[in-house]
Amino acid sequence: METITREAKVRPSSPFLKASSDSASLQRDQAPDRKAMGFVLVHAGAGYHSESKAKEYKHVCKKACQRAVEKLNAGALAVEAVTAALVELEDSPFTNAGTGSNLNLSGEIECDASIMDGRSLHYGAVGALSGIKNPVLVANRLLSEAQKGKLSAGRVPPCFLVGRGAYHWAVDHGIPPCPSDQMATKCSLSAYKRNKRKIELAEKVECSAGAQVKRSRQSSGKQNGSGSLDTVGAVVVDWEGNVAAAVSSGGLAMKHPGRVGQAAHYGCGCWAENAWKLNPYSIAVSTSGCGEHLMRTMLARECSASAQSEDAHQALLDTMQNKFISSPFLASEDCILGGVIVLRCCRCADSEPSADLRALLVEFLWSHTTESMCVGYMSAQDCKAKTHISRLPPGAIAGQSLAIEGGVCRLGSPVD
């Protein structure tokens, strides 16, 4: 099995390397503002991003980064900033999350979303949720309510709700409803009608020629394609060094009603964990791709655990190759589709130990086995976000090969 890798734009040999010229634009030659510090990395999905829509995908990533940075510059912590980024991604008609989500077999929109706070390790998620414009707001509210402690009579507050129960809980907690038909777009409706005709045709072929069943199913899967996998997500580190991660998705096109994908599952869609005694790094992860593949490998948590090793780039490469593409849990699959963004940070050893705010070294990476993945990133001290559509090299086979890229920057201190 061929593995295609792209070296990171900046690959540090030591976790305490200073920023290179590639990330210099992420900093200012001035004393750091205690609040104006942090970093955000977002993705508009691992799937297929056509050249004709590249501008739109990059634009929404840029806006998501700006919204998160606005929160960081106002002194917000990572959870609030990552939520702001996700709302922007969900509101875009070009992403498969919130507005513009894929329709299921019944022609309805059901969304999944989750968020995790690296400081408290609390987690909130919703699955198969209809009638709410921004599912991440419900996930975030679940997280914040759980942090308040137990409910009346000692009841344990929920962290994961699905379906109608999730909808009613959201409305009861002040999140306004939104009719599903207002969340559908011309593009998502057109895709639904097109996919429905393909399924009907495939079923007719299966009924009339049993020998063609396998071929027609394979053809249907390819036609559905990786373009329907574009879950969105974000990872953030704030001025205190806290990390948070979030993910949101409309799910696979033509999924069965009630299906819940990786975007809602613990350890599969996102992961965030501050540094502590046994973990030297704070790490946040958000995934995208075929939910069933990501769930069966618990990719978000696997990536986070492996990134605690000294070389984050090599660790992510090994994880994507050995625990995703070559995972024994996916041995029956011939096309493993997924993508991930990873943010890793630590306090710089050469910072002034007496300073109230020591500099942060941030490493950020993305990797995917799909044809492409759109990402954006921005520092709270930066003027504008950078965006990029990462693609597999020519000749690489989606689902069997991978690409990996990224960079490093130093926050909270002037460039030497």
Secondary structure, 3 states (H helix, E strand, C coil): CCCCCCCCCCCCCCCCCCCCHHHHHHCCCCCCCCCCCCEEEEEEEEECCCHHHHHHHHHHHHHHHHHHHHHHHCCCCHHHHHHHHHHHHHHCCCCCCCCCCCCCCCCCCCEEEEEEECCCCCEEEEEEECCCCCHHHHHHHHHHHHCCCCCHHHCCCCCEEEHHHHHHHHHHCCCCCCCHHHHCCHHHHHHHHHHHHHHHHHHHHHHHCHHHHHHHHHHHHHHHCHHHHCCEEEEEECCCCCEEEEEEECCCCCCCCCCCCHHHCCCCCEEEECCECCECCEEEEEEEECHHHHHHHCHHHHHHHHCCCCCHHHHHHHHHHHHHHCCHHHCCCCCCCEEEEEEEEEECCCCCCCCCCCCEEEEEEEEECCCEEEEEEEECCCCCCEEEEEECCCCCCCCCCCEEEEEEEEECCCCC
